[in-house]
Amino acid sequence: MLDNKKEYGDYQTPLDFASTVVKYIKNNYDFTPDFIIEPSCGIGNFFEASKKYYKSEMFGIEINKNYSDTAKKNNPKAIIYNESIFSYKWDKDMEKFGKTLILGNPPWVSNTELGKFGSKNLPQKTNLKKYKGLEALSGMSNFDISESIILNLLNKFSKRKFILAMLCKKSVAINIFKELYRTSYKSRNIKIINFDSKKIFNISVPACLLIIDCSSDTKVQNEVNIYNFNNSYVDTIGYADNKFFLNTNYSSDLDGKCEFEWRQGIKHDCSKICELELNKKNYMNGLKEKVEIEEDLVYPLIKSSHIKNFKENVFKKYVLVTQKKMKEDTLWIKEKYPKTWNYLEKHKDNFMKRKSSIYKKMPQYSMFGIGDYSYMKYKVAISGFYKDPIFKVIFSEKPVMVDDTCYFLAFENKKDAEIVCDILNSTETIRFLKSISDMTAKRPFTKKVLSRIEFKKFNYEILNYTEKEILDFKIRNGLYINKLF
Ligand SMILES: C[S@@+](CC[C@H](N)C(=O)[O-])C[C@H]1O[C@@H](n2cnc3c(N)ncnc32)[C@H](O)[C@@H]1O
């Protein structure tokens, strides 16, 4: 006799866990779906959970008539088909789906287990990954049917804006990621969120919520970050130099002492007065006043949120910088830049109100995070807040200041900045950084973390520079090791 529950991989998601999943999506993705699709919707607990967070239309498919009737009864407005996902023809409904959240929990059963039951609950195309020859024969084409359901959905929706969030075995999630990498499938981000399947479904298998965000700006993903539901970082898996890695116990050769000094950006605690915006060639301050001061002490300013999309000479903000180095007396401004001095004096109270004790006993209008390095032409900067580290070379005609949420290395030579930036953005460095950062922290990438990158230890052969360029870079920056001595 067939065990129906097993044959149909039937583990209905408890309503409170379905709510946890939907809430997670709602809280972490700025995405308002027109449609929620549940490809094997069971009694419809995901629909029920979604009502609290989204006003989207609902669409489900379910093979079990009792379940689809229950789902329909509880969600009269939902379109629910009672049929197999494997025979359902998507094309007839594809037109109506706009921005879609594909949500759910596909059946937990593999094609091999189904074989034992003599079951036909299978996709028509079993060699979905198009394995050839020996691979196809030697069992590589064994798969969980949830894997084929998810991959089919990803193919169907590949040209649309959607987020897919599905509960599945962790092995299924990893296989899907590998397949997406292999086929250069583009998404914005792929995440795995661990959960305890014993507690939720009474099944002892590593399980997760797999989230594939294809809502915008898609590109081939070579990494997947693994988290818990509270967003605490667990691990990273992915491809480095085309080789798959599981990051557990990862240790890097890069670990050491950085030869360059990482700097934190400028700190003034007086943004209303010091930070300016350009409005038709006029500087405006945070009090909406027109600011007429000499140009010399005004510099372009980059904040954390600007780094990722930095474009040369396009700036939203500017900053008035009162010192060339820390503790420097600011009285010199009076002589040389009288308009600037008058502006500072006019807003003296705002500076006096600065709460932090660091400003006490300092010259008036003092700032922190200022030195020769602030005035160097090229900066390789990162936001301390980013969960995925991205480094950018920041520059303009005038030195660009970065705010104190960012860290940077400063260079006078453009090539040095470019090489350093490529090293920092390399898979090896990013993996290393992620393996030593506290991803649960508000600022995962601190000066302490960044200062562990030892540039001498980097494998320069993987960079796209000539030997001469690398040699010159190393010599200029004291990284050249002459093996003869
Ligand atoms: C793991 S349960 C999840 C149910 C529901 N999505 C939830 O999360 O509560 C899998 C569901 O898939 C249904 N199912 C199994 N094979 C199916 C198929 N070929 N087409 C559509 N639904 C199927 C089962 O009846 C079951 O309701």
The ligand as a MOL file (V3000), in Angstrom:
LIG
                    3D

  0  0  0     0  0            999 V3000
M  V30 BEGIN CTAB
M  V30 COUNTS 27 29 0 0 0
M  V30 BEGIN ATOM
M  V30 1 C 5.4080 19.9530 1.9650 0
M  V30 2 S 3.6760 20.0390 1.6290 0 CHG=1
M  V30 3 C 3.4500 21.7790 1.7370 0
M  V30 4 C 2.0610 22.2550 1.6500 0
M  V30 5 C 1.9200 23.7570 1.7310 0
M  V30 6 N 2.6940 24.3500 0.6880 0
M  V30 7 C 2.3960 24.2630 3.0610 0
M  V30 8 O 3.4920 24.8180 3.0990 0
M  V30 9 O 1.7170 24.0950 4.0450 0 CHG=-1
M  V30 10 C 3.6940 19.6470 -0.0680 0
M  V30 11 C 2.3520 19.7420 -0.7410 0
M  V30 12 O 2.5410 19.4490 -2.1050 0
M  V30 13 C 1.4370 18.7180 -2.5780 0
M  V30 14 N 1.8820 18.0190 -3.7950 0
M  V30 15 C 2.6120 16.8960 -3.9010 0
M  V30 16 N 2.8350 16.6030 -5.1940 0
M  V30 17 C 2.2490 17.5910 -5.9140 0
M  V30 18 C 2.1450 17.8650 -7.2830 0
M  V30 19 N 2.6730 17.0540 -8.1990 0
M  V30 20 N 1.4750 18.9620 -7.6690 0
M  V30 21 C 0.9230 19.8040 -6.7690 0
M  V30 22 N 0.9790 19.5900 -5.4580 0
M  V30 23 C 1.6370 18.5000 -5.0250 0
M  V30 24 C 1.0900 17.8310 -1.4010 0
M  V30 25 O -0.2220 17.3640 -1.4720 0
M  V30 26 C 1.3030 18.8010 -0.2290 0
M  V30 27 O 0.1420 19.5100 0.0610 0
M  V30 END ATOM
M  V30 BEGIN BOND
M  V30 1 1 1 2
M  V30 2 1 2 3
M  V30 3 1 2 10
M  V30 4 1 3 4
M  V30 5 1 4 5
M  V30 6 1 5 6
M  V30 7 1 5 7
M  V30 8 2 7 8
M  V30 9 1 7 9
M  V30 10 1 10 11
M  V30 11 1 11 12
M  V30 12 1 11 26
M  V30 13 1 12 13
M  V30 14 1 13 14
M  V30 15 1 13 24
M  V30 16 1 14 15
M  V30 17 1 14 23
M  V30 18 2 15 16
M  V30 19 1 16 17
M  V30 20 1 17 18
M  V30 21 2 17 23
M  V30 22 1 18 19
M  V30 23 2 18 20
M  V30 24 1 20 21
M  V30 25 2 21 22
M  V30 26 1 22 23
M  V30 27 1 24 25
M  V30 28 1 24 26
M  V30 29 1 26 27
M  V30 END BOND
M  V30 END CTAB
M  END
